[in-house]
Amino acid sequence: MQQNRDVSARKRLPKAARHRQLMDVAWNVVRSEGSDALTLGNLAARAGVSKPVVYDHFVTRTGLLRDLYKDYDARQHALMDEALRACARTLPAVAKVIATTYVNCVMQMGREMPGVSAALAGSPELDALKKEHEALFMAKCRDALQPFATKPLAPAGMRAMLGAAEAVSFAAAMQELNPTDAIEEIYDAIVRITQRT
């Protein structure tokens, strides 16, 4: 009888609340078992819901990975936007915000973000999504850094900055580097790229 009441209570969640619950469980699955274990069936079992509920939200594993990446990206942009609004308008301050928020967001997500990012490369749809979000991030960084540059910041420089930030942050998440050292390396790359003449 109690089990029926629990199932009934789970079914009453509004769609947005259910989606958030499933996303949180999905992040926990990736954190504890790795991205390969993230199937819709496993997510349903871990969330205590039926498979049709999970399929209704994500349709496919690709859809789930897409939503996880969007969730991560939204967190990263929100953290960076807030920090940029509060920081001094100097190159050191802006570079520090970009480096710190990038590393901190990856560290908050833990070891699961590199796995989700790697899984994105396995699908043309997800790879396109990742590139779209990377372009938005690079544009945000370019806009924040351009006032301190001696010439227009080139796409190659922005791509190099992002590549360094991702590689170093993921190494910190995998405990190969100290997060403080990761921030400093990204900071140095940002300043060098911005001040290039």
C-alpha positions as CSV (number, residue, x, y, z in Angstrom):
1,M,0.0,0.0,0.0
2,Q,2.8,2.4,0.9
3,Q,4.6,1.6,-2.4
4,N,1.5,2.5,-4.3
5,R,1.2,5.9,-2.5
6,D,4.9,6.6,-3.2
7,V,4.5,5.8,-6.9
8,S,1.3,8.0,-7.0
9,A,3.2,10.9,-5.3
10,R,6.0,10.6,-7.9
11,K,3.5,10.8,-10.7
12,R,2.1,14.0,-9.4
13,L,5.3,16.0,-9.9
14,P,4.8,18.8,-12.5
15,K,6.7,18.2,-15.7
16,A,9.4,20.8,-15.0
17,A,10.0,19.4,-11.5
18,R,10.2,15.8,-12.8
19,H,12.7,16.9,-15.5
20,R,14.9,18.5,-12.8
21,Q,14.6,15.4,-10.7
22,L,15.7,13.2,-13.6
23,M,18.5,15.5,-14.5
24,D,19.8,15.4,-10.9
25,V,19.6,11.6,-10.9
26,A,21.3,11.5,-14.3
27,W,24.2,13.6,-12.9
28,N,24.4,11.2,-9.9
29,V,24.6,8.2,-12.3
30,V,27.4,9.7,-14.3
31,R,29.2,10.7,-11.1
32,S,28.9,7.2,-9.5
33,E,29.0,4.9,-12.5
34,G,30.4,6.9,-15.4
35,S,28.7,8.2,-18.6
36,D,28.6,4.7,-20.2
37,A,26.1,3.6,-17.5
38,L,23.8,6.5,-18.4
39,T,21.0,4.7,-20.2
40,L,17.3,5.7,-20.1
41,G,16.5,2.4,-18.5
42,N,19.1,2.8,-15.8
43,L,18.0,6.4,-15.2
44,A,14.4,5.2,-14.8
45,A,15.4,2.5,-12.3
46,R,17.6,4.9,-10.3
47,A,14.9,7.6,-10.3
48,G,12.2,5.2,-9.3
49,V,10.0,5.9,-12.3
50,S,8.8,3.9,-15.3
51,K,10.7,3.9,-18.6
52,P,7.9,5.8,-20.4
53,V,8.4,8.7,-18.0
54,V,12.0,9.0,-18.9
55,Y,11.4,8.5,-22.6
56,D,8.7,11.2,-22.4
57,H,11.4,13.7,-21.2
58,F,14.4,12.7,-23.3
59,V,13.2,10.4,-26.1
60,T,16.7,9.0,-26.6
61,R,20.1,8.8,-24.8
62,T,21.3,11.5,-27.1
63,G,18.4,13.7,-25.9
64,L,19.5,13.1,-22.3
65,L,23.1,13.9,-23.0
66,R,22.0,17.0,-24.9
67,D,20.0,18.2,-21.8
68,L,22.9,17.4,-19.5
69,Y,25.3,19.5,-21.5
70,K,22.8,22.3,-21.7
71,D,22.3,22.2,-18.0
72,Y,26.1,22.4,-17.4
73,D,26.4,25.2,-19.9
74,A,23.6,27.2,-18.3
75,R,25.3,26.9,-14.9
76,Q,28.6,28.0,-16.3
77,H,27.2,31.0,-18.1
78,A,25.2,32.1,-15.0
79,L,28.3,31.9,-12.8
80,M,30.4,33.8,-15.2
81,D,27.7,36.5,-15.9
82,E,27.3,37.1,-12.2
83,A,31.0,37.3,-11.5
84,L,31.6,39.6,-14.5
85,R,28.9,42.0,-13.3
86,A,30.6,42.2,-9.9
87,C,34.3,42.5,-11.0
88,A,36.5,45.5,-11.7
89,R,36.8,46.5,-15.4
90,T,40.5,45.5,-15.7
91,L,42.1,42.8,-17.7
92,P,43.5,41.0,-14.6
93,A,40.0,41.0,-13.0
94,V,38.1,39.9,-16.1
95,A,40.7,37.2,-16.9
96,K,40.6,35.9,-13.3
97,V,36.8,35.7,-13.5
98,I,36.8,33.7,-16.7
99,A,39.5,31.3,-15.5
100,T,38.0,30.9,-12.0
101,T,34.4,30.4,-13.1
102,Y,35.4,27.9,-15.8
103,V,37.5,25.8,-13.4
104,N,35.0,26.1,-10.6
105,C,32.1,25.0,-12.8
106,V,33.9,21.9,-14.0
107,M,35.0,21.1,-10.4
108,Q,31.4,21.5,-9.2
109,M,30.2,19.0,-11.8
110,G,33.1,16.7,-10.8
111,R,34.5,13.9,-12.8
112,E,31.3,13.5,-14.7
113,M,31.7,16.5,-17.0
114,P,34.7,15.1,-18.9
115,G,32.7,11.9,-19.5
116,V,29.6,13.8,-20.7
117,S,31.8,15.9,-23.0
118,A,33.5,12.9,-24.4
119,A,30.1,11.3,-25.1
120,L,29.0,14.4,-27.0
121,A,31.7,13.7,-29.6
122,G,30.1,10.4,-30.4
123,S,27.1,11.9,-32.1
124,P,27.0,14.5,-34.9
125,E,23.9,16.1,-33.3
126,L,25.7,16.4,-29.9
127,D,29.0,17.5,-31.5
128,A,27.1,20.3,-33.3
129,L,25.4,21.2,-30.0
130,K,28.8,21.4,-28.2
131,K,30.2,23.5,-31.0
132,E,27.2,25.9,-30.8
133,H,27.7,26.3,-27.0
134,E,31.4,26.7,-27.4
135,A,30.8,29.5,-29.9
136,L,28.5,31.3,-27.4
137,F,31.1,31.0,-24.7
138,M,33.9,32.2,-26.9
139,A,31.8,35.2,-28.0
140,K,31.0,36.1,-24.3
141,C,34.7,35.9,-23.5
142,R,35.7,37.9,-26.6
143,D,33.2,40.7,-25.7
144,A,34.5,40.8,-22.1
145,L,38.2,40.9,-23.1
146,Q,38.1,43.0,-26.3
147,P,38.2,46.4,-24.4
148,F,41.7,45.4,-23.1
149,A,43.1,44.1,-26.4
150,T,45.3,46.1,-28.7
151,K,43.6,44.6,-31.8
152,P,40.5,42.5,-32.5
153,L,40.6,39.2,-30.8
154,A,40.8,36.5,-33.5
155,P,38.7,33.3,-33.5
156,A,41.9,31.2,-33.4
157,G,42.9,32.9,-30.1
158,M,39.5,32.4,-28.6
159,R,39.6,28.7,-29.7
160,A,43.0,28.3,-28.1
161,M,41.8,29.9,-24.9
162,L,38.8,27.6,-24.8
163,G,40.9,24.5,-25.6
164,A,43.3,25.4,-22.8
165,A,40.5,26.1,-20.3
166,E,38.8,22.8,-21.1
167,A,41.9,20.6,-21.0
168,V,43.3,22.1,-17.8
169,S,39.9,22.2,-16.0
170,F,39.2,18.5,-17.0
171,A,42.7,17.5,-15.7
172,A,41.8,19.3,-12.4
173,A,38.5,17.4,-12.2
174,M,40.3,14.2,-12.7
175,Q,42.7,15.2,-9.9
176,E,45.7,15.3,-12.2
177,L,46.2,19.0,-11.4
178,N,45.5,21.3,-8.5
179,P,42.5,23.5,-9.3
180,T,44.4,26.6,-8.2
181,D,47.2,25.8,-10.7
182,A,44.6,25.2,-13.4
183,I,43.1,28.6,-12.8
184,E,46.5,30.3,-13.0
185,E,47.4,28.5,-16.3
186,I,44.1,29.5,-17.9
187,Y,44.5,33.1,-16.5
188,D,48.0,33.3,-18.1
189,A,46.6,32.1,-21.4
190,I,43.8,34.6,-21.4
191,V,46.1,37.5,-20.6
192,R,48.7,36.4,-23.3
193,I,46.0,36.0,-26.0
194,T,44.4,39.4,-25.1
195,Q,47.6,41.3,-25.0
196,R,49.0,39.8,-28.2
197,T,50.2,42.6,-30.6
